[in-house]
Amino acid sequence: MLRSALVPILFTAAVIGMIAFGLKQTGESSKAEGLRVLEESILRATVKCYAVEGRYPDTIGYIERNYGIRIDRTRYAVHYENFASNLFPEITVIELVKD
């Protein structure tokens, strides 16, 4: 009798565990995708600026104002360093760690 009651409980626990694991994996994948999309958007806007204006943007703020890039500064830190208007800038996007 105990055995017949234990099987459905164990099965339910296993299903709940698999669902929780799947949700965790989906959340981590979504975070990585958000970072990748932001990096690619900034790179595309930088190249587009060079193609349209003949120079690379001076600051990341210029890209935000003129090329429609939106950066969630609560989630990402962006390092943008432009050495010269005709050299591709150094761009690094880092996801901020939340505790």
Residue pairs with C-beta under 8 A, 6 or more apart in sequence:
31 95
34 75
34 95
35 76
35 93
35 95
38 71
38 76
38 78
38 93
39 91
39 93
41 69
42 60
42 63
42 69
42 78
42 80
42 91
42 93
43 91
45 57
45 63
45 67
45 68
45 69
46 56
46 57
46 63
46 88
46 89
46 91
48 67
49 55
49 56
49 57
49 62
49 63
49 66
49 67
50 56
55 85
55 86
56 82
56 85
56 86
56 87
56 88
56 89
57 63
57 66
57 67
57 80
57 82
57 89
58 82
58 85
59 80
59 82
60 69
60 71
60 78
60 80
63 69
63 80
64 70
64 71
71 78
74 96
75 95
75 96
76 93
76 94
76 95
76 96
77 93
77 94
77 96
78 91
78 92
78 93
78 94
79 90
79 91
79 92
79 93
79 94
80 89
80 90
80 91
81 89
81 90
82 89
83 89
83 90
